[in-house]
């Protein structure tokens, strides 16, 4: 991820682990997350996945030559998907970063496309209202 960050000119980002969860030396900026988000939107299947409200998968488990299959359902936690124009990208929350959200928004009136990133929100819920408040300023 650090080599990709350098390729994308993300100057205020260091990934200290491969999964993106909290790490002592892990840091980034809203501007860098917007660069990464814009890059992701160029990947052909990403837009389809970020709009998905839930996804069910079959999981095959092999244990002592016994195979069992179970279903798992992942629910998208992005409440803005219910609002016109919002396509999602990534929700997040850590103790150090607070509530975070990278959103892809397409204005239903004129087709203008925006990426809005909020970080350090006071709560997981505030990341949604902070994103909407940011959109109103634009």
N, C-alpha and C positions, 0 to 999 in steps of 0.2 A: 504494500500500500504506500509506503514512503516513496518508492520510485515512481509510482503513478502520481502521487502528490507533486513531486518535482516536475514531472512531464506536464501537469496541468497548471504549473506556476502557482501552486498553493504555498505561499511563503510563510504562513503562520500556522502550520500544521505539522505535528509529529505523531505518528501512530506507534505506540509502545507495545502493541500486541496485535495479532492477526484478526481478532474478532470484533474489535471496536468497543468492547465494554471498558469500564473504568480501568485505568492504569495510572500509576503515579506520575509518569512522565508524558502522558497522553494529553495533547492540547490541540485546539484548532480555533478558527474564527468563523463568524457568520459568512464573511466574504469567501473564505476558502470552501465552506460547505456549499455555497451557491455555485462555485466553480465545479465542484464534484457533482452536484445535482444536475447541472447543465450537461456535463459529460454523460451522466447516466441516461439522460433523455435521448441521447444519440444511439443507445443500444436498442435494437429492434423490439425486443419483448418487454422492456422495462415499463413503458407506459401502460401496457395491458395489466401488468402485475400491480402497479401502484394504485390503480383504480379498483382493484379487487377488494370487496368488503369482507369476504371470507373465502377460505380455500380448504377443501377436504382432500386428504391424501390417504392412501392405503399403505400401511407399514407392515412389512414382512419381517417377522422375528424368528430366527433360527436358534434353537436351544436344544442341545443333545439330540440332534436329528429330528426334532419336532419343529414343524413350521406352523406358526400361528400368524394370522393376519388381523390387524385391527385398524380402525379408522381414527384419524386425528383431524380436528378442525382448527384452523388458525383464524382468528377474528382480527380484522384490521382495527386498530384503536384510534384511527384518525377520524374524529367527529366532523371534520370539515367536508368529508366526502358527501355528506348529506346536503351541502350547500351548492347552488349553481356555480359552475366554473372551476371548482376545486377538484384537482385530480390526485392529490396526495404526493408524497415521495417517501418521507421517513419521519416517524415520531421517535422521540428518545427522552430519556431521563436518567440522570445520574446525580449522586449527592453533590458532586462538585459543579456540574454544569447546570443543574436545575432542569426544568422542563425545556425541551428543545423540539423544534419542528422545521422541517424543510418542506415547503409546499410548492406545487406547480399549479398555477392558476391561469385559466384561459377566460378572458372577459367574454361573457355571452353576447354582449352588445356589439363589440367591434373586433373580436378575435385576438386582441392583444394578449401576448403570452408573458407571464412573469414567474420568476422564482422568488419566493419570500422565505427568508430564514430568520427564525427567532431563537435565541439562546438565553439561558439564565432566567427563564420565567419562574415566577414564585411557586408555581405548582404545575402539575401535569395538565390540569384543566386550563390554566392561564395561557398555556402555549397556543391554544385555539383562539381565545379572545385577543391575545396580543397579535396574532397573525391577522385577524380581521381588522384590528385597529390600524395596523401597518398598511393594509390594503386601502383603507379609507383615506390615508394620508397621501397616497400616490395619485 
